[in-house]
Amino acid sequence: RMKLGISRLGSSKGTARCQWSTFDMSASAGVHYIEVKPTWVEFKDGESLKDVTLDILPAESYDGTVELGVYIDEKSVEGAVVGKYLHTASIKIIDMSSFPTDDLKEFVTGGNEEKILSIRPAILVKEFVEVCWSLPLTKMGTKKIIWAHQYTSMVSILNIFILFYLVQVTTSQQLAFGVKHELVVMFSILWVLPFTGVHYLAYRRQFWKVGGSLRKWLQGLLLKKFLNFTQKARTEIGIQKVIQGMMQHVTIVVSDGYLATIDLLFGSLVRICLLILAMIVLQSQSAAGINPIPIAGVFILPICILPFLMYRQKKTFSLRGACFDADEGSISHVLMSVLNYQLIADYDRRTYCLQQFADKINQVNKAATNFNAAAVNSKFFAPWISTVLVGIYIIFGGFRVIEDPEKELAAFLATISIFRSIGGQFEQAYVETLKITSAYASICEITVFINQEIDVPQRHLVTRARRAMGREIREARIRQLKSGEVVAEPDDVAADTLPIQMHDVSFDYQGRYGADQAGSAGEGSEGGGISEETKEMGSKMANPMLGAFTNRLLPSERSEGAVAAAEMLQRAYRAYSFIKAIKRNIKGGNSVEQFRNVNLDIKQGQLVAILGKPNQGKATMMRLIAGQVFPLMPPDSPGLSPVFVPPHLRVVQIQENPFILGPEESIFDNLIYGIKKSPSLDMKALEARARMVMARLELTEDLVTKHFKEKNFVGNGGARITRGDRQLISIGRALVMNPEIIIVHKPTALLDNYHTDLVLKVFREYVENRGVGMPKDEPLIKRRKRTLVFSAKDPSVAYKADVVYEAVKARLVCKTRAEFEEDEELKRKLATLTSTVVPAAFAFNENKW
């Protein structure tokens, strides 16, 4: 059971009430949580927060992370108004189980390939089959497959007995001629009619959704995991492994792993047991009694096959692994060729690229040939054994038939048929076992992938700490507003006065790959984590941080709750202000320091610029605000963070290189990408607003009118539209969503001077009007303050900002607008900017501009 808070952000005078309910996203009601129908929540006079509960159900199967929505019905609200974008929240349910099951947790945690390969193949396959069986749709379809196998087995046994009695009837001297004809017709019907059921069940098996549901689940799980990987895991896995896992490994583990296991256990092995039983029954019908030779031959088959299978297992796995490596190399080469086409074309290296690809394909073909050749030799082992045993039985059984043809012929022919059937079933079982053996490599690859480290638990801890701090600071600010020590603007509420802050933030990149926090490796030192000397240093340096934070609070704000929040930050500071001491305790010590002890304080409702030369940490600082990376986390309190963003604010980040969805998606699809599903969503109004925003940004006219909703127009990644238009669409996507905080990396890098000035004006409107093109008749208090932070290396771009932070030697220096405008370098830049002639419009007439 989890607790949710419904808040009144403004005045808490009088009573108010509203209805809340849940709706499905990737989580399903009744499977992951208990659905909440519209339920009333009532606020009494003076109450600003009401807690409600939501029941989370135990996971029946492994789902990774799923999400559900919580919605406040705007029409139900009485005594208040709903924040324009605060009526819907999403809840992530995190499955911290190991894949495939927790029984292998010590081997699979962290996705360590060496540990996973040390698991016995039979155990890993067993656990994988168990987790697949736990899926309701898969379980239902699998039960049908099992019953279909039993029916097919019974038909096979029936045919053997029909053959046995058919020979006896046709060779009998005691039965009348007419009776023989009747019995032969009956045997014919019994032979043909059951086969109709075999065909029907084989046809219906395609619709039992076992393979499809498993592929959908596994592919969704792989993508879900990849989207929640830490930056380090995402970089190490690589896009080629994602594609190979989705398209190849998933198909193999479903068909050659799970389905082959079901076919082996409930098809081939059950049929072999029934055939042996039938052989014993038929031998007992012989006048000479049971012949021990065919019975012994049946037991010789597994005695020979099992050791051979164990002997070939290692080689099969090795050859299958070589195939996967070769496939991965070819996929990687194709991806690099597609992504680097322009480089290949610029240097005219097409022939070289094709030669490299030919080499990769040769490696794929060689690996496939070796694997297939070994598989063919292994496949013929069981048929050879059964063929030799049948040949031996023909000699000994044939002698008995010669002695008494009438009594021994039927048993002789039926036994040969059974022996051949058993040999065929052993061959089938062997083929299925080979499939399972070869699928083991794919199961290992998927297990490595799914168990990579994800950042969701860390986000969970950080979010909870943010909410706790936000609640304490907001309550302190409410008391301050009530006492009159601070007077808010008419359209402000207490939540609008919470700052966006970074206190003595330090950050480094671990190794040469993306942003992973060194704090997560802090316990990996030989000395058992942080040394006593380091802890003592942290205690000495923590007190100034506590004082700096509490001094920012007015006397009325220094409540027990606010001071408690400051103490939370104090504990966090122990791990921040002495990064070098911590890094000495990290085994390997290969982290690359990005910046240290950075401070930033932004009021909501400001346009903020971060300037600086390259490699000064501007982008990383902005990603910290956006919550895309985390500062160094304290080992004792990993959820605490010195970066504080009010928890009720939505943050959207716009990258320097614009991302455009395509080719199937339209411009409109790109613009509404950030809009989450909500019961009150009005698509017509959303389309009108999206057109208006892009017209305000002066996107090429045809794109706003003629091609706005045209599918397959923008091309792959927006290749059919200009870079400037791609940048405007990227900015427009965030403005249409209208979050409370927008982080923009170098927004004007791809724009001309005219559009640079225009975009900065639109940014100003976004901040001052709490959105771009918002309805004039809508009360401003319904929308929270808007804050926009953008980076630039050119001072002339930031001349419209309220606050300018300059990144100098990995530190931030705050400049007021007046100080910034006195900058001599800026004056020269502005003079160049204003002297540039910018035409108002272009006209195309008679093939001339």
Sequence and secondary structure as in RCSB ss.txt:
>XXXX:A:sequence
RMKLGISRLGSSKGTARCQWSTFDMSASAGVHYIEVKPTWVEFKDGESLKDVTLDILPAESYDGTVELGVYIDEK
SVEGAVVGKYLHTASIKIIDMSSFPTDDLKEFVTGGNEEKILSIRPAILVKEFVEVCWSLPLTKMGTKKIIWAHQ
YTSMVSILNIFILFYLVQVTTSQQLAFGVKHELVVMFSILWVLPFTGVHYLAYRRQFWKVGGSLRKWLQGLLLKK
FLNFTQKARTEIGIQKVIQGMMQHVTIVVSDGYLATIDLLFGSLVRICLLILAMIVLQSQSAAGINPIPIAGVFI
LPICILPFLMYRQKKTFSLRGACFDADEGSISHVLMSVLNYQLIADYDRRTYCLQQFADKINQVNKAATNFNAAA
VNSKFFAPWISTVLVGIYIIFGGFRVIEDPEKELAAFLATISIFRSIGGQFEQAYVETLKITSAYASICEITVFI
NQEIDVPQRHLVTRARRAMGREIREARIRQLKSGEVVAEPDDVAADTLPIQMHDVSFDYQGRYGADQAGSAGEGS
EGGGISEETKEMGSKMANPMLGAFTNRLLPSERSEGAVAAAEMLQRAYRAYSFIKAIKRNIKGGNSVEQFRNVNL
DIKQGQLVAILGKPNQGKATMMRLIAGQVFPLMPPDSPGLSPVFVPPHLRVVQIQENPFILGPEESIFDNLIYGI
KKSPSLDMKALEARARMVMARLELTEDLVTKHFKEKNFVGNGGARITRGDRQLISIGRALVMNPEIIIVHKPTAL
LDNYHTDLVLKVFREYVENRGVGMPKDEPLIKRRKRTLVFSAKDPSVAYKADVVYEAVKARLVCKTRAEFEEDEE
LKRKLATLTSTVVPAAFAFNENKW
>XXXX:A:secstr
 EEEEEE  S   S EEEEEEEEESSS BTTTB    SEEEEE TT  EEEEEE B   SS   EEEEEEEE GG
G BSS   TT SEEEEEEE    SS GGGHHHHGGG HHHHHTS HHHHHHHHHHHHHTSHHHHHHHHHHHHHHH
HHHHHHHHHHHHHHHHHHHHH SSS HHHHHHHHHHHHHHHHHHHHHHHHHHHHGGGS HHHHHHHHHHHHHHHH
HHTB HHHHHHH HHHHHHIIIIIHHHIIIIIIIHHHHIIIIIHHHHHHHHHHHHHHHHTSTT   HHHHHHHHH
HHHHHHHHHHHHHHHHHHHHHHHHHHHHHHHHHHHHHHHTHHHHHHTT HHHHHHHHHHHHHHHHHHHHHHHHHH
HHHHTHHHHHHHHHHHHHHHHHHHHHHH HHHHHHHHHHHHHHHHHHHHHHHHHHHHHHHHHHHHHHHHHHHHHH
TS BSHHHHHHHHHHHHHHHHHHHHHHHHHHHHTSS   TT  GGGG  EEEEEEEEEEETTSS   GGGGGGGS
TTSSS HHHHHHHHHHHHHHHHHHHHTS GGG  HHHHHHHHHHHHHHTTTTTHHHHHHTSTT  EEEEEEEEEE
EE TT EEEEEE TTSSHHHHHHHHHTSS     SS TT  SEE  TT  EEEE SS     SSS HHHHHTTT 
   TT  HHHHHHHHHHHHHHTT  HHHHTTSTT TT S GGGTTS HHHHHHHHHHHHHHH  SEEEESSTTTT
S HHHHHHHHHHHHHHHHTTSSS  TTS GGGS   EEEEEESSGGGGTT SEEEEEETTEEEEE HHHHHT HH
HHHHHHHHHHS   S    BTTB 
